[in-house]
Amino acid sequence: MAGGVAEKRSRTGTVAVTATVLVMAMFGGGAVAQGDNEAAAADLARVPACINNKGEQVQFNTTDRGRPGLAAGMAIRDGNGKPVVLRSNFASAPREFQQFIDRHECAHHQTGDVDRPHPPRNGPEHLMNEAISDCVSIRRLRDEEGFGKPAFDKVTAALRADMAKIGFPEISIASRIRNISGCFDNPASAEDLIRQVLQQRGLPPQ
């Protein structure tokens, strides 16, 4: 899947967005182990608090599906209509990157992406949704988990390595990391951005 770049101006600043397959990986069928908001294994990060824009608790489930050696996540509703984040191959990633993916996928639930028609993959709207989720994620890690520069660097190093492994060009990798860096440096909160997005979409606030 080729990476693309698009830029939009928002009230939170310039957002450079790139395609991502790391956090929107396609999962095959098979059993999924139910999570209980605690990591099932010692090497997995504890899942974050996550309530979607409708006030529903989001469940985190773990699976070994997906591309081996690449940690990934997917925000969906399961067969019973419950909001879920699927975590795949998390043990292959640094804890800081696991935390980033969890909050990125949670953001898709928080901003209502999961219940809206999915825009064309790699189109401007899809790429903007990914950039917003990146932004929410890194701000939550900064404000809730106390992430400083060393932890931020671990996230972007893991992201860079995995995107390069998949075959993304450097221009796409650098553009995505610039967006995440700009969000990290912006003092506005994740909640500020989520409120703006919900208002722009005409969705009720959390």
BARO-838145 format. One record per residue: z, y, x of N, C-alpha, C in turn; residue in one letter. Coordinates in steps of 0.02 Angstrom, whole numbers. Atoms other than C-alpha are relative to their C-alpha. Layout:
// BARO-838145
+--------+--------+--------+--------+--------+--------+--------+--------+--------+------+
!    n_z !    n_y !    n_x !   ca_z !   ca_y !   ca_x !    c_z !    c_y !    c_x ! code !
+--------+--------+--------+--------+--------+--------+--------+--------+--------+------+
!      Z !      Y !      X !      Z !      Y !      X !      Z !      Y !      X !    a !
...
+--------+--------+--------+--------+--------+--------+--------+--------+--------+------+
// end
This chain:
// BARO-838145
+--------+--------+--------+--------+--------+--------+--------+--------+--------+------+
!    n_z !    n_y !    n_x !   ca_z !   ca_y !   ca_x !    c_z !    c_y !    c_x ! code !
+--------+--------+--------+--------+--------+--------+--------+--------+--------+------+
!      0 !    -60 !     43 !      0 !      0 !      0 !      0 !     62 !     44 !    m !
!      5 !    -59 !    -43 !    -52 !    164 !     80 !     49 !     54 !    -20 !    a !
!    -45 !    -56 !     14 !     67 !    310 !     95 !    -41 !     61 !    -16 !    g !
!     33 !    -62 !     16 !     23 !    478 !     23 !     49 !     57 !      5 !    g !
!    -43 !    -58 !     -6 !     92 !    653 !     36 !    -18 !     51 !    -53 !    v !
!     11 !    -54 !     48 !    113 !    785 !    -98 !     57 !     49 !      8 !    a !
!    -53 !    -50 !     -5 !    211 !    947 !   -100 !      4 !     39 !    -65 !    e !
!    -13 !    -42 !     59 !    291 !   1041 !   -245 !     56 !     47 !     16 !    k !
!    -54 !    -49 !     -7 !    403 !   1193 !   -255 !     46 !     -7 !    -60 !    r !
!    -48 !      3 !     55 !    562 !   1177 !   -357 !     56 !     49 !     14 !    s !
!    -56 !    -45 !    -10 !    721 !   1277 !   -380 !     45 !    -23 !     57 !    r !
!    -40 !     24 !    -55 !    799 !   1168 !   -246 !    -36 !      7 !     67 !    t !
!     36 !    -12 !    -62 !    668 !   1217 !   -117 !    -63 !    -42 !      3 !    g !
!     62 !     38 !     -8 !    508 !   1140 !    -49 !     18 !    -73 !      8 !    t !
!    -12 !     72 !     -4 !    507 !    953 !    -76 !    -64 !    -34 !     22 !    v !
!     58 !     38 !    -24 !    384 !    853 !     30 !     13 !    -72 !    -17 !    a !
!    -13 !     67 !     25 !    365 !    683 !    -49 !    -52 !    -49 !     27 !    v !
!     44 !     52 !    -25 !    290 !    521 !     13 !      9 !    -63 !    -41 !    t !
!     -6 !     64 !     34 !    255 !    351 !    -59 !     55 !    -41 !     32 !    a !
!    -50 !     45 !    -27 !    394 !    225 !    -39 !     -5 !    -68 !    -34 !    t !
!     -4 !     68 !     28 !    393 !     38 !    -61 !     67 !    -31 !     17 !    v !
!    -63 !     29 !    -20 !    563 !     10 !     17 !     49 !     -4 !    -57 !    l !
!    -49 !     -3 !     54 !    662 !     60 !   -136 !    -31 !    -14 !    -68 !    v !
!     33 !     19 !     62 !    533 !     11 !   -267 !    -35 !    -67 !     10 !    m !
!     31 !     64 !    -16 !    497 !   -164 !   -200 !     -6 !    -43 !    -62 !    a !
!     10 !     44 !     56 !    426 !   -290 !   -321 !     37 !    -65 !     13 !    m !
!    -39 !     61 !     -6 !    539 !   -439 !   -352 !    -35 !    -56 !    -38 !    f !
!     26 !     59 !     34 !    481 !   -614 !   -396 !     51 !    -25 !    -50 !    g !
!    -46 !     29 !     48 !    560 !   -721 !   -530 !     55 !    -39 !     35 !    g !
!    -53 !     39 !    -29 !    713 !   -827 !   -505 !     67 !     27 !    -20 !    g !
!    -68 !    -19 !     20 !    900 !   -818 !   -526 !     23 !     61 !     38 !    a !
!    -31 !    -58 !    -30 !    993 !   -658 !   -491 !     75 !     -7 !     -6 !    v !
!    -73 !      7 !      2 !   1176 !   -664 !   -444 !     31 !     63 !    -30 !    a !
!    -32 !    -57 !     32 !   1282 !   -552 !   -555 !     50 !     32 !     47 !    q !
!    -49 !    -37 !    -39 !   1377 !   -417 !   -461 !     58 !     20 !    -44 !    g !
!    -57 !    -23 !     39 !   1547 !   -352 !   -513 !     28 !     64 !     29 !    d !
!    -17 !    -63 !    -32 !   1545 !   -182 !   -427 !     41 !    -10 !     63 !    n !
!    -28 !     14 !    -66 !   1613 !   -266 !   -271 !    -53 !    -37 !     39 !    e !
!     49 !     36 !    -40 !   1504 !   -327 !   -128 !     20 !    -74 !      0 !    a !
!    -14 !     71 !      2 !   1488 !   -515 !   -141 !     12 !    -28 !     70 !    a !
!     -9 !     24 !    -68 !   1482 !   -534 !     47 !     29 !     57 !     42 !    a !
!    -35 !    -49 !    -41 !   1581 !   -448 !    184 !    -46 !     50 !     33 !    a !
!     45 !    -45 !    -35 !   1427 !   -372 !    264 !    -39 !     45 !    -47 !    d !
!     34 !    -44 !     48 !   1369 !   -285 !    104 !     45 !     59 !    -18 !    l !
!    -37 !    -60 !     19 !   1419 !   -108 !     61 !     24 !     -6 !    -72 !    a !
!    -24 !     -2 !     68 !   1525 !    -83 !    -94 !    -47 !     43 !    -42 !    r !
!     47 !    -38 !     42 !   1418 !    -25 !   -238 !     33 !     64 !    -25 !    v !
!    -28 !    -64 !     22 !   1439 !    155 !   -297 !     12 !      2 !    -75 !    p !
!     -4 !    -14 !     72 !   1493 !    221 !   -465 !    -69 !     22 !    -23 !    a !
!     66 !    -19 !     25 !   1338 !    238 !   -571 !     -1 !     -4 !    -76 !    c !
!      7 !     -6 !     73 !   1322 !    298 !   -751 !    -67 !     32 !    -13 !    i !
!     66 !    -29 !     12 !   1149 !    330 !   -820 !      5 !     62 !    -45 !    n !
!      1 !    -62 !     37 !   1096 !    485 !   -916 !     19 !     -9 !    -73 !    n !
!    -22 !     14 !     68 !   1143 !    399 !  -1080 !     73 !    -22 !     -3 !    k !
!    -71 !     18 !     -1 !   1321 !    364 !  -1026 !     13 !    -74 !      8 !    g !
!     -8 !     72 !     -8 !   1292 !    179 !   -992 !     18 !    -17 !     73 !    e !
!    -17 !     24 !    -66 !   1372 !     89 !   -845 !    -59 !    -40 !     29 !    q !
!     54 !     36 !    -34 !   1240 !     28 !   -721 !     29 !    -58 !     40 !    v !
!    -21 !     60 !    -36 !   1263 !   -149 !   -655 !    -41 !     -9 !     64 !    q !
!     35 !     15 !    -63 !   1219 !   -193 !   -474 !     -1 !    -76 !     10 !    f !
!      9 !     72 !    -10 !   1150 !   -369 !   -447 !    -34 !    -13 !     67 !    n !
!     30 !     17 !    -64 !   1103 !   -454 !   -285 !    -48 !    -58 !     -6 !    t !
!     50 !     52 !      1 !    952 !   -563 !   -251 !    -28 !     -8 !     71 !    t !
!     33 !      9 !    -64 !    865 !   -639 !   -101 !    -75 !      6 !     -6 !    d !
!     72 !    -10 !      9 !    695 !   -600 !   -176 !    -23 !     62 !     37 !    r !
!     27 !    -57 !    -35 !    580 !   -474 !    -96 !    -23 !    -20 !     70 !    g !
!     27 !     14 !    -66 !    506 !   -461 !     78 !     57 !    -15 !     49 !    r !
!    -54 !     18 !    -46 !    618 !   -552 !    205 !      9 !     53 !     54 !    p !
!    -15 !    -46 !    -54 !    705 !   -438 !    328 !     -4 !     73 !    -18 !    g !
!      4 !    -69 !     22 !    678 !   -280 !    225 !     47 !     10 !    -59 !    l !
!    -45 !    -16 !     56 !    820 !   -212 !    118 !    -37 !     43 !    -50 !    a !
!     35 !    -37 !     52 !    758 !   -146 !    -48 !     41 !      1 !    -63 !    a !
!    -33 !     -5 !     65 !    814 !    -98 !   -222 !    -50 !     14 !    -55 !    g !
!     41 !    -15 !     58 !    743 !    -82 !   -396 !     44 !     18 !    -59 !    m !
!    -36 !    -22 !     59 !    808 !     13 !   -547 !    -39 !    -21 !    -62 !    a !
!     34 !     26 !     59 !    767 !    -74 !   -711 !     50 !     -7 !    -58 !    i !
!    -42 !     29 !     52 !    833 !   -129 !   -879 !    -14 !    -75 !     -2 !    r !
!      9 !     72 !     -1 !    863 !   -315 !   -885 !    -25 !    -26 !    -67 !    d !
!     26 !     30 !     61 !    809 !   -437 !  -1021 !     42 !     15 !    -61 !    g !
!    -44 !    -19 !     56 !    957 !   -382 !  -1127 !      2 !     75 !    -11 !    n !
!      2 !    -72 !      7 !    916 !   -199 !  -1109 !     54 !     37 !     38 !    g !
!    -54 !    -32 !    -38 !   1060 !   -164 !   -990 !    -29 !     33 !     62 !    k !
!     24 !    -32 !    -61 !   1032 !    -40 !   -848 !     26 !    -36 !     62 !    p !
!    -16 !     41 !    -58 !   1029 !   -132 !   -682 !    -33 !     29 !     63 !    v !
!     31 !     -9 !    -66 !    999 !   -103 !   -497 !     -1 !    -68 !     34 !    v !
!      7 !     61 !    -39 !    932 !   -254 !   -404 !      2 !     17 !     74 !    l !
!     -7 !    -10 !    -73 !    982 !   -263 !   -220 !    -30 !    -61 !     34 !    r !
!     34 !     56 !    -33 !    872 !   -370 !   -108 !      8 !      5 !     76 !    s !
!     -4 !      6 !    -73 !    904 !   -427 !     71 !     42 !     55 !     33 !    n !
!    -40 !    -55 !    -27 !   1040 !   -298 !     98 !     32 !    -17 !     67 !    f !
!    -33 !     18 !    -63 !   1120 !   -396 !    240 !    -44 !     15 !     61 !    a !
!     46 !    -15 !    -56 !    966 !   -355 !    346 !      3 !     73 !     21 !    s !
!      0 !    -72 !    -13 !   1005 !   -168 !    343 !     69 !     25 !     21 !    a !
!    -64 !    -32 !    -15 !   1141 !    -57 !    418 !     35 !     20 !    -65 !    p !
!    -39 !    -17 !     60 !   1281 !    -20 !    295 !    -20 !     69 !    -28 !    r !
!     17 !    -67 !     23 !   1233 !    165 !    289 !    -66 !      0 !    -39 !    e !
!     64 !      3 !     35 !   1056 !    120 !    235 !      8 !    -36 !    -67 !    f !
!    -16 !     33 !     64 !   1122 !      0 !    103 !     28 !     51 !    -50 !    q !
!    -30 !    -51 !     44 !   1225 !    144 !     33 !    -53 !     49 !    -25 !    q !
!     53 !    -46 !     20 !   1072 !    256 !     31 !    -44 !    -31 !    -54 !    f !
!     42 !     33 !     49 !    966 !    130 !    -63 !     36 !     -5 !    -68 !    i !
!    -39 !      5 !     62 !   1104 !     99 !   -192 !     -2 !     65 !    -39 !    d !
!     -4 !    -65 !     35 !   1119 !    284 !   -233 !    -69 !     26 !    -19 !    r !
!     69 !    -17 !     19 !    931 !    310 !   -232 !    -18 !    -33 !    -66 !    h !
!     16 !     36 !     62 !    911 !    176 !   -365 !     43 !     23 !    -58 !    e !
!    -42 !    -29 !     52 !   1060 !    242 !   -462 !    -29 !     64 !    -26 !    c !
!     29 !    -65 !     20 !    974 !    412 !   -464 !    -58 !     -9 !    -49 !    a !
!     54 !     12 !     49 !    825 !    336 !   -556 !     29 !    -11 !    -70 !    h !
!    -35 !      7 !     65 !    948 !    289 !   -694 !     29 !     67 !    -22 !    h !
!    -33 !    -63 !     16 !   1040 !    456 !   -686 !    -49 !     53 !    -25 !    q !
!     50 !    -50 !     20 !    880 !    559 !   -706 !    -44 !    -23 !    -57 !    t !
!     39 !     25 !     57 !    809 !    451 !   -845 !    -66 !    -31 !     17 !    g !
!     65 !     28 !    -20 !    663 !    383 !   -743 !    -11 !    -69 !    -32 !    d !
!      7 !     70 !     22 !    697 !    204 !   -799 !    -24 !     -4 !    -73 !    v !
!     17 !      2 !     72 !    675 !    246 !   -985 !    -61 !     42 !    -17 !    d !
!     61 !    -39 !     12 !    520 !    354 !   -964 !    -61 !    -42 !     20 !    r !
!     60 !     36 !    -21 !    340 !    292 !   -951 !     -9 !      7 !     76 !    p !
!      7 !     -2 !    -73 !    310 !    246 !   -770 !    -65 !     35 !     18 !    h !
!     62 !    -34 !    -19 !    186 !    369 !   -694 !    -41 !    -43 !     48 !    p !
!     42 !     39 !    -46 !     39 !    303 !   -591 !     31 !     -2 !     69 !    p !
!    -30 !      8 !    -66 !    104 !    232 !   -428 !    -37 !     41 !     52 !    r !
!     25 !    -43 !    -54 !     82 !    351 !   -283 !    -33 !     64 !    -25 !    n !
!     23 !    -64 !     27 !     27 !    490 !   -401 !     54 !     53 !     10 !    g !
!    -48 !    -54 !    -12 !    113 !    661 !   -390 !     66 !     -8 !    -37 !    p !
!    -62 !      6 !     38 !    239 !    626 !   -529 !     44 !    -56 !     27 !    e !
!    -38 !     56 !    -29 !    290 !    458 !   -456 !     31 !     20 !     66 !    h !
!    -25 !    -21 !    -65 !    308 !    533 !   -283 !     56 !     51 !     -6 !    l !
!    -54 !    -48 !     11 !    412 !    676 !   -350 !     64 !    -35 !    -23 !    m !
!    -59 !     39 !     21 !    528 !    552 !   -438 !     35 !    -32 !     60 !    n !
!    -30 !     31 !    -59 !    553 !    463 !   -272 !     35 !     52 !     44 !    e !
!    -30 !    -52 !    -41 !    588 !    626 !   -180 !     66 !     24 !    -31 !    a !
!    -61 !    -21 !     35 !    717 !    677 !   -312 !     55 !    -52 !     12 !    i !
!    -50 !     53 !    -10 !    804 !    508 !   -296 !     26 !     -1 !     72 !    s !
!    -22 !     -6 !    -70 !    807 !    524 !   -106 !     51 !     57 !      7 !    d !
!    -42 !    -60 !     -5 !    885 !    697 !   -126 !     68 !    -12 !    -31 !    c !
!    -64 !     15 !     33 !   1018 !    641 !   -249 !     41 !    -47 !     44 !    v !
!    -34 !     50 !    -40 !   1061 !    494 !   -138 !     33 !     30 !     62 !    s !
!    -28 !    -25 !    -63 !   1085 !    588 !     25 !     54 !     52 !    -14 !    i !
!    -53 !    -48 !     17 !   1186 !    726 !    -60 !     64 !    -35 !    -22 !    r !
!    -59 !     38 !     20 !   1302 !    598 !   -140 !     35 !    -29 !     62 !    r !
!    -30 !     28 !    -60 !   1329 !    516 !     29 !     35 !     54 !     40 !    l !
!    -31 !    -56 !    -36 !   1366 !    684 !    108 !     65 !     22 !    -34 !    r !
!    -56 !    -29 !     36 !   1485 !    743 !    -28 !     54 !    -50 !    -20 !    d !
!    -48 !     50 !     23 !   1567 !    581 !    -86 !     24 !    -46 !     55 !    e !
!    -17 !     47 !    -54 !   1566 !    475 !     72 !     12 !     35 !     67 !    e !
!    -12 !    -36 !    -62 !   1582 !    612 !    202 !    -50 !    -11 !     55 !    g !
!     52 !     12 !    -50 !   1418 !    572 !    288 !    -12 !     64 !     40 !    f !
!     18 !    -53 !    -45 !   1392 !    682 !    439 !    -65 !    -19 !     36 !    g !
!     63 !     11 !    -36 !   1249 !    688 !    565 !     -7 !    -71 !     26 !    k !
!      9 !     69 !    -25 !   1285 !    517 !    645 !    -21 !    -49 !    -55 !    p !
!     18 !     45 !     55 !   1279 !    426 !    477 !    -69 !     17 !    -27 !    a !
!     67 !    -21 !     21 !   1127 !    529 !    423 !    -53 !    -30 !     46 !    f !
!     48 !     25 !    -49 !   1038 !    477 !    583 !    -10 !    -76 !     -8 !    d !
!      7 !     72 !     10 !   1074 !    293 !    547 !    -45 !    -14 !    -61 !    k !
!     42 !      8 !     59 !    995 !    310 !    375 !    -73 !     12 !     17 !    v !
!     70 !    -17 !    -14 !    838 !    395 !    438 !    -31 !    -46 !     53 !    t !
!     27 !     47 !    -50 !    821 !    278 !    588 !    -20 !    -66 !    -33 !    a !
!     15 !     62 !     35 !    828 !    125 !    474 !    -61 !      9 !    -45 !    a !
!     57 !    -14 !     44 !    707 !    206 !    352 !    -64 !      4 !     40 !    l !
!     59 !     -7 !    -43 !    587 !    252 !    491 !    -24 !    -69 !     24 !    r !
!     19 !     66 !    -27 !    591 !     76 !    565 !    -32 !    -44 !    -53 !    a !
!     27 !     43 !     53 !    561 !    -11 !    398 !    -67 !     25 !    -26 !    d !
!     64 !    -26 !     22 !    423 !    107 !    343 !    -55 !    -14 !     51 !    m !
!     50 !     14 !    -52 !    335 !     84 !    510 !    -18 !    -74 !     -1 !    a !
!     13 !     72 !      3 !    354 !   -106 !    493 !    -50 !    -17 !    -56 !    k !
!     43 !     12 !     58 !    268 !    -99 !    324 !    -70 !     27 !     13 !    i !
!     65 !    -27 !    -15 !    127 !      6 !    395 !    -13 !     71 !    -21 !    g !
!      9 !    -70 !     18 !    159 !    184 !    336 !    -20 !     40 !     61 !    f !
!     18 !    -43 !    -56 !     76 !    316 !    446 !     57 !     48 !     16 !    p !
!    -53 !    -45 !    -23 !    187 !    433 !    545 !      4 !     62 !    -44 !    e !
!     -2 !    -61 !     41 !    137 !    582 !    436 !     41 !    -12 !    -63 !    i !
!    -37 !     16 !     61 !    210 !    496 !    282 !     74 !    -10 !     15 !    s !
!    -69 !     12 !    -19 !    368 !    439 !    371 !     35 !     67 !     15 !    i !
!    -30 !    -64 !    -19 !    400 !    612 !    446 !     10 !     45 !    -60 !    a !
!     -5 !    -43 !     59 !    368 !    699 !    280 !     59 !    -21 !    -44 !    s !
!    -56 !     23 !     40 !    492 !    590 !    187 !     67 !     18 !     33 !    r !
!    -62 !    -15 !    -36 !    625 !    614 !    321 !     14 !     75 !     -2 !    i !
!    -10 !    -73 !      6 !    597 !    804 !    316 !     30 !     17 !    -68 !    r !
!    -27 !    -13 !     67 !    630 !    802 !    129 !     74 !    -19 !     -3 !    n !
!    -69 !     22 !      1 !    790 !    702 !    151 !     44 !     46 !     41 !    i !
!    -37 !    -46 !    -42 !    846 !    816 !    292 !     13 !     67 !    -35 !    s !
!     -9 !    -63 !     37 !    815 !    972 !    187 !     51 !     -6 !    -55 !    g !
!    -50 !     11 !     53 !    917 !    899 !     45 !     70 !     -6 !     29 !    c !
!    -65 !      8 !    -33 !   1058 !    852 !    163 !     28 !     68 !     21 !    f !
!    -21 !    -66 !    -24 !   1064 !   1030 !    232 !     13 !     49 !    -57 !    d !
!     -9 !    -45 !     57 !   1057 !   1111 !     59 !     69 !    -10 !    -30 !    n !
!    -68 !      9 !     25 !   1235 !   1145 !     -3 !      5 !    -18 !    -73 !    p !
!     -3 !     19 !     71 !   1189 !   1112 !   -185 !     19 !    -73 !     -6 !    a !
!    -24 !     68 !      9 !   1264 !    953 !   -255 !    -53 !    -45 !    -33 !    s !
!     42 !     48 !     36 !   1181 !    795 !   -321 !      2 !     14 !    -74 !    a !
!     -8 !    -15 !     72 !   1250 !    840 !   -493 !    -41 !     60 !    -20 !    e !
!     41 !    -59 !     14 !   1164 !   1010 !   -484 !    -73 !    -20 !    -11 !    d !
!     69 !     20 !      4 !    996 !    927 !   -454 !    -12 !    -43 !    -61 !    l !
!      8 !     43 !     59 !   1021 !    794 !   -588 !     -2 !     42 !    -64 !    i !
!     -1 !    -44 !     59 !   1064 !    930 !   -716 !    -66 !     36 !     -7 !    r !
!     64 !    -35 !      2 !    907 !   1027 !   -671 !    -56 !    -45 !    -24 !    q !
!     53 !     47 !     18 !    797 !    874 !   -686 !      4 !    -18 !    -74 !    v !
!     -9 !     18 !     71 !    870 !    822 !   -855 !    -19 !     59 !    -45 !    l !
!     18 !    -59 !     40 !    851 !   1000 !   -920 !    -76 !      9 !     -3 !    q !
!     72 !     -7 !     -4 !    670 !   1009 !   -862 !    -35 !    -53 !    -43 !    q !
!     30 !     55 !     37 !    635 !    843 !   -948 !     21 !      0 !    -74 !    r !
!    -23 !     -2 !     69 !    722 !    892 !  -1110 !     45 !    -57 !    -18 !    g !
!    -46 !     55 !     12 !    849 !    753 !  -1090 !     71 !     27 !     -3 !    l !
!    -70 !    -25 !      4 !   1033 !    772 !  -1136 !     36 !     -9 !     66 !    p !
!    -37 !      5 !    -63 !   1150 !    804 !   -990 !     47 !    -59 !     -1 !    p !
!    -47 !     55 !     -6 !   1265 !    669 !   -926 !     67 !     18 !    -31 !    q !
+--------+--------+--------+--------+--------+--------+--------+--------+--------+------+
// end
